[in-house]
Structure formats: C-alpha cells, structure tokens
Amino acid sequence: MDFATLSLSLFLPACFALNMAPGPNNLLSVSNSTRYGYRTACVAGIGRLLAFAGMIALASAGLAVVLQTSELLFYG
C-alpha cells in the first residue's frame, strides 16, 4: 500500500468522525427536529450528509494531488 492510499484511508474515517462530533451541524438537526418534526429533520440530515460527502471528495482529491506532486518531500 502506497502512502497516498494509506493517508486517504485514514482521512475519510477521520472526517466522518469529526462530522459526528457536537457542533453547528448537529445543533441544526436538533433544532429542525423540535421545530418541524422527525421526518423533516431526517430529510435535512440526508441533505447535509450528501453535501458533506461532496466536500470530503473534493478535499481528498486535493490531498491526493498534494501527495502526488510533492512525492520527494513525503518519500524523501
């Protein structure tokens, strides 16, 4: 397993673990649930997860580019 694959396999679970930590995203979910009900909160939560997955894909693509272009620095 090369370094880029290893770093991406560690990056993705770390991002999803950070998404589950208490913060504005979870506060919005609780707020939507109390105001609009469980079903609306679930639909909004799915939308937030899809947006987060897109951000993760863009960030991991950028990380892969950085690792590939600076191979000498990381494999030095």
Residue pairs with C-beta under 8 A, 6 or more apart in sequence:
3 67
3 74
3 75
4 64
4 67
4 68
7 63
7 67
8 60
8 63
8 64
11 59
11 60
11 63
12 56
12 60
15 52
15 56
15 59
16 56
19 25
19 49
19 52
20 26
25 48
25 52
28 44
28 48
29 41
29 44
29 45
29 48
30 41
32 40
32 41
32 44
33 40
33 41
67 74
